[in-house]
Amino acid sequence: MPEIAAYLPAARAALTAFGLPETEPHPIGKSENVVFRADAPDGTTWALRLHRPGYHALPALESDRELTAHLAASGLIVPTGRRTRNGAWYAEVPTPDPEARRLAGMTLWHPGQTLADLLGKDRGPETWPWFERTGALLADLHNATSGWTPPAGFNRHRLDLEGLVGETPFWGRFWDVPSLTAEERGLLTEARSLAAARLAALTDPLILIHADAHPANVLVSGDQLGLIDFDDCAWGWPAFDMAVTLWSAASEPQFAALRDRFLTGYASRRALPQDVLAQLDLFLLTRSLMLIGWCTDRPEVVGEESEWKPGLIDKVHAALERHG
């Protein structure tokens, strides 16, 4: 993947398409998407994102905009899209990638910092009020989506049994990674079977969830919390959203107390699933499994396998021991 400076011509072309031809893009970050900041002449600031080729087709990206528009109207702090001069949500621009093109989208830049930047690696008791507030935030999100009827043509993927652990999971066949040892492959196959059996027994309806609400995607803006980066929003179980938020703390000695504070926040705004603790255990496991597939497909983002695979394998092993 080229360095971020190589995408500057693409960013300038996108800004022209969005009606900001004189605005100079400022590089912000490069992971699977390439992100620039654009300071418009009217004083507003925008995030310009060049989306990873082949990840989402245009209808899915446009559906993301439909969802966030509904959430913003419901009072949540979420990305608010900008349209091109032609009235579209996205513009296709030439890039230096092998695919030669990316879809570009723009969202209003909300001031603040992410919860990940605020907390760092600390998950001690002083951070628990933030997790309680994040629980309430996810409950607000789920209240807004569970009562919403999407417009005709709405198109987002499903993180159901098939989407998480089926033959073609959304984030890849984690049990089939070429570099796995025989022991690791057996471990992941066992974990996949266990997850599939327990997912099949769930009776809660799927709703639209964020699906990537880890602390780096929770925005602290003044005295309010919001959510950014809806790139993975999908039809899924509410407890999966909860597990993604809690996953970074799951190995902490006092995780149960942190989890309970989070659930207290959620329950203050929305009823918890009846078997929420069992569901969280299940989805903490599936989060580890999906990250193996996600990381395998993104070496340019996460680095060598030796940097991430042992930790994820250990998490899967620990989760299987908890599940008996």
VOLUM-177020 format. One record per residue (C-alpha): residue in one letter; y, z, x. Coordinates in nm, 2 decimals. Layout:
# residues N
   res       c2       c3       c1
     A        Y        Z        X
...
# end
This chain:
# residues 324
   res       c2       c3       c1
     M     0.00     0.00     0.00
     P     0.34    -0.10     0.16
     E     0.60     0.16     0.24
     I     0.85     0.24    -0.03
     A     1.13     0.05     0.14
     A     0.93    -0.27     0.09
     Y     0.97    -0.22    -0.29
     L     1.35    -0.22    -0.28
     P     1.39    -0.59    -0.37
     A     1.16    -0.52    -0.67
     A     1.36    -0.22    -0.77
     R     1.69    -0.42    -0.75
     A     1.53    -0.70    -0.97
     A     1.42    -0.44    -1.22
     L     1.77    -0.28    -1.24
     T     1.92    -0.62    -1.31
     A     1.67    -0.67    -1.59
     F     1.77    -0.33    -1.73
     G     2.14    -0.42    -1.73
     L     2.23    -0.24    -1.41
     P     2.28    -0.52    -1.16
     E     2.53    -0.34    -0.94
     T     2.33    -0.02    -0.92
     E     2.16     0.06    -0.59
     P     1.81     0.21    -0.62
     H     1.74     0.53    -0.42
     P     1.37     0.58    -0.31
     I     1.22     0.90    -0.45
     G     0.84     0.88    -0.40
     K     0.54     0.66    -0.37
     S     0.20     0.76    -0.50
     E     0.01     0.54    -0.75
     N     0.35     0.45    -0.90
     V     0.67     0.38    -0.69
     V     0.97     0.57    -0.81
     F     1.34     0.52    -0.75
     R     1.66     0.70    -0.88
     A     1.93     0.49    -1.03
     D     2.28     0.63    -1.09
     A     2.44     0.42    -1.36
     P     2.82     0.34    -1.38
     D     2.85     0.55    -1.70
     G     2.74     0.86    -1.52
     T     2.38     0.87    -1.64
     T     2.09     0.89    -1.40
     W     1.76     0.71    -1.45
     A     1.42     0.72    -1.30
     L     1.29     0.37    -1.23
     R     0.91     0.35    -1.20
     L     0.71     0.05    -1.07
     H     0.37     0.11    -1.23
     R     0.04     0.09    -1.05
     P    -0.11    -0.26    -1.10
     G    -0.40    -0.27    -1.33
     Y    -0.39     0.09    -1.45
     H    -0.22     0.04    -1.79
     A    -0.16    -0.28    -1.98
     L     0.17    -0.34    -2.15
     P     0.07    -0.23    -2.50
     A    -0.05     0.11    -2.36
     L     0.28     0.15    -2.18
     E     0.48     0.06    -2.49
     S     0.28     0.31    -2.68
     D     0.37     0.58    -2.43
     R     0.74     0.50    -2.52
     E     0.66     0.54    -2.89
     L     0.51     0.88    -2.83
     T     0.79     1.01    -2.61
     A     1.05     0.89    -2.86
     H     0.87     1.09    -3.13
     L     0.85     1.40    -2.91
     A     1.22     1.38    -2.81
     A     1.31     1.36    -3.18
     S     1.10     1.67    -3.23
     G     1.31     1.86    -2.98
     L     1.10     1.84    -2.67
     I     1.24     1.76    -2.33
     V     1.04     1.45    -2.23
     P     1.12     1.11    -2.06
     T     1.35     0.90    -2.28
     G     1.32     0.53    -2.22
     R     1.58     0.26    -2.16
     R     1.54    -0.09    -2.28
     T     1.60    -0.41    -2.09
     R     1.88    -0.65    -2.17
     N     1.63    -0.84    -2.38
     G     1.53    -0.53    -2.58
     A     1.19    -0.47    -2.41
     W     1.07    -0.14    -2.28
     Y     0.94    -0.29    -1.96
     A     1.02    -0.58    -1.72
     E     0.77    -0.75    -1.48
     V     0.90    -0.79    -1.13
     P     0.76    -0.93    -0.81
     T     0.63    -0.68    -0.55
     P     0.47    -0.68    -0.21
     D     0.13    -0.56    -0.35
     P    -0.18    -0.78    -0.33
     E    -0.14    -0.83    -0.71
     A     0.22    -0.95    -0.64
     R     0.37    -0.80    -0.96
     R     0.43    -0.47    -1.13
     L     0.56    -0.36    -1.47
     A     0.89    -0.16    -1.43
     G     1.01     0.10    -1.67
     M     1.31     0.33    -1.68
     T     1.36     0.68    -1.82
     L     1.65     0.91    -1.84
     W     1.66     1.16    -1.54
     H     1.66     1.52    -1.67
     P     1.82     1.77    -1.42
     G     1.60     2.05    -1.29
     Q     1.30     2.10    -1.07
     T     0.92     2.09    -1.14
     L     0.73     2.41    -1.19
     A     0.52     2.32    -0.88
     D     0.83     2.31    -0.67
     L     0.95     2.64    -0.81
     L     0.62     2.82    -0.77
     G     0.47     2.66    -0.46
     K     0.12     2.78    -0.41
     D     0.18     3.12    -0.55
     R    -0.02     3.21    -0.86
     G     0.04     3.59    -0.85
     P     0.15     3.81    -1.13
     E     0.52     3.72    -1.08
     T     0.43     3.36    -1.18
     W     0.25     3.45    -1.50
     P     0.55     3.44    -1.73
     W     0.60     3.08    -1.63
     F     0.24     3.01    -1.74
     E     0.30     3.19    -2.06
     R     0.60     2.97    -2.13
     T     0.40     2.66    -2.04
     G     0.14     2.76    -2.29
     A     0.41     2.77    -2.56
     L     0.53     2.43    -2.44
     L     0.19     2.27    -2.48
     A     0.16     2.43    -2.82
     D     0.49     2.27    -2.92
     L     0.36     1.93    -2.79
     H     0.03     1.96    -2.99
     N     0.22     2.07    -3.30
     A     0.43     1.75    -3.27
     T     0.15     1.51    -3.21
     S    -0.11     1.66    -3.45
     G     0.12     1.59    -3.75
     W     0.23     1.25    -3.64
     T     0.10     0.91    -3.76
     P     0.15     0.66    -3.47
     P     0.29     0.32    -3.57
     A     0.07     0.01    -3.61
     G    -0.05    -0.13    -3.28
     F    -0.04     0.21    -3.10
     N    -0.27     0.19    -2.81
     R    -0.37     0.47    -2.58
     H    -0.71     0.55    -2.42
     R    -0.95     0.82    -2.54
     L    -1.06     1.12    -2.33
     D    -1.36     1.19    -2.55
     L    -1.72     1.22    -2.42
     E    -1.73     0.86    -2.32
     G    -1.38     0.87    -2.16
     L    -1.46     1.18    -1.96
     V    -1.83     1.15    -1.86
     G    -1.97     0.84    -2.02
     E    -2.10     0.53    -1.84
     T    -1.75     0.40    -1.77
     P    -1.52     0.71    -1.76
     F    -1.15     0.64    -1.76
     W    -1.11     0.78    -1.41
     G    -1.42     0.62    -1.26
     R    -1.79     0.70    -1.21
     F    -1.75     1.02    -1.01
     W    -2.13     1.07    -0.97
     D    -2.16     0.72    -0.82
     V    -1.92     0.74    -0.53
     P    -2.08     0.56    -0.24
     S    -2.01     0.83     0.02
     L    -2.18     1.11    -0.17
     T    -2.48     1.28    -0.01
     A    -2.80     1.30    -0.21
     E    -2.73     1.67    -0.27
     E    -2.38     1.60    -0.39
     R    -2.50     1.32    -0.61
     G    -2.76     1.55    -0.77
     L    -2.49     1.82    -0.82
     L    -2.25     1.58    -1.00
     T    -2.53     1.43    -1.21
     E    -2.63     1.78    -1.32
     A    -2.26     1.86    -1.40
     R    -2.22     1.54    -1.59
     S    -2.52     1.61    -1.81
     L    -2.41     1.96    -1.88
     A    -2.06     1.84    -1.97
     A    -2.19     1.56    -2.19
     A    -2.41     1.80    -2.39
     R    -2.13     2.05    -2.44
     L    -1.87     1.78    -2.53
     A    -2.10     1.64    -2.79
     A    -2.11     1.98    -2.96
     L    -1.73     2.00    -3.00
     T    -1.61     1.97    -3.35
     D    -1.23     1.99    -3.30
     P    -1.04     1.67    -3.38
     L    -0.88     1.47    -3.10
     I    -0.50     1.46    -3.10
     L    -0.25     1.29    -2.86
     I    -0.23     1.51    -2.55
     H    -0.03     1.48    -2.23
     A    -0.36     1.49    -2.02
     D    -0.18     1.56    -1.69
     A     0.03     1.87    -1.76
     H    -0.02     2.03    -1.42
     P     0.28     2.22    -1.28
     A     0.42     1.92    -1.10
     N     0.47     1.76    -1.44
     V     0.63     2.06    -1.60
     L     1.01     2.04    -1.57
     V     1.23     2.35    -1.55
     S     1.57     2.23    -1.67
     G     1.81     2.52    -1.71
     D     1.65     2.77    -1.93
     Q     1.42     2.52    -2.09
     L     1.08     2.37    -2.00
     G     0.99     2.01    -2.05
     L     0.72     1.76    -1.96
     I     0.75     1.45    -1.75
     D     0.51     1.17    -1.65
     F     0.32     1.07    -1.97
     D     0.13     0.80    -1.77
     D    -0.20     0.96    -1.87
     C    -0.12     1.05    -2.23
     A    -0.43     1.00    -2.44
     W    -0.63     1.10    -2.74
     G    -0.81     1.41    -2.64
     W    -0.89     1.78    -2.71
     P    -0.60     2.02    -2.69
     A    -0.81     2.25    -2.46
     F    -0.82     1.97    -2.20
     D    -0.44     1.98    -2.18
     M    -0.47     2.36    -2.13
     A    -0.73     2.32    -1.85
     V    -0.52     2.07    -1.66
     T    -0.23     2.32    -1.65
     L    -0.46     2.61    -1.54
     W    -0.68     2.42    -1.30
     S    -0.47     2.49    -0.99
     A    -0.51     2.86    -1.05
     A    -0.88     2.86    -1.15
     S    -1.00     2.99    -0.81
     E    -0.76     3.28    -0.80
     P    -0.90     3.63    -0.81
     Q    -0.68     3.72    -1.11
     F    -0.73     3.39    -1.29
     A    -0.85     3.56    -1.61
     A    -0.52     3.76    -1.64
     L    -0.31     3.44    -1.57
     R    -0.52     3.25    -1.83
     D    -0.47     3.51    -2.09
     R    -0.09     3.51    -2.04
     F    -0.10     3.13    -2.08
     L    -0.31     3.16    -2.40
     T    -0.07     3.43    -2.53
     G     0.22     3.18    -2.50
     Y     0.01     2.90    -2.67
     A    -0.09     3.13    -2.96
     S     0.27     3.23    -3.02
     R     0.33     2.87    -3.14
     R    -0.01     2.73    -3.25
     A    -0.35     2.87    -3.34
     L    -0.60     2.86    -3.05
     P    -0.94     2.69    -3.09
     Q    -1.19     2.94    -3.20
     D    -1.40     2.91    -2.89
     V    -1.11     2.85    -2.65
     L    -1.25     3.03    -2.35
     A    -1.58     2.83    -2.36
     Q    -1.38     2.51    -2.40
     L    -1.15     2.60    -2.10
     D    -1.46     2.66    -1.88
     L    -1.59     2.32    -1.99
     F    -1.27     2.13    -1.93
     L    -1.20     2.30    -1.60
     L    -1.53     2.15    -1.49
     T    -1.45     1.81    -1.63
     R    -1.11     1.82    -1.46
     S    -1.28     1.86    -1.12
     L    -1.52     1.58    -1.20
     M    -1.25     1.34    -1.31
     L    -1.05     1.42    -0.99
     I    -1.34     1.30    -0.78
     G    -1.32     0.96    -0.95
     W    -0.94     0.96    -0.94
     C    -0.92     1.04    -0.57
     T    -1.19     0.79    -0.48
     D    -0.98     0.51    -0.62
     R    -0.66     0.62    -0.46
     P    -0.70     0.67    -0.08
     E    -0.34     0.55    -0.03
     V    -0.23     0.86    -0.23
     V    -0.47     1.14    -0.14
     G    -0.58     1.04     0.21
     E    -0.93     1.06     0.36
     E    -1.22     1.20     0.16
     S    -1.26     1.48     0.41
     E    -0.93     1.61     0.29
     W    -1.02     1.65    -0.08
     K    -1.39     1.60    -0.15
     P    -1.53     1.92    -0.01
     G    -1.29     2.13    -0.21
     L    -1.37     1.95    -0.53
     I    -1.75     1.96    -0.47
     D    -1.71     2.34    -0.42
     K    -1.53     2.37    -0.75
     V    -1.80     2.18    -0.93
     H    -2.07     2.40    -0.77
     A    -1.89     2.72    -0.87
     A    -1.84     2.59    -1.23
     L    -2.21     2.51    -1.26
     E    -2.29     2.86    -1.14
     R    -2.06     3.01    -1.41
     H    -2.22     2.79    -1.68
     G    -2.57     2.91    -1.57
# end
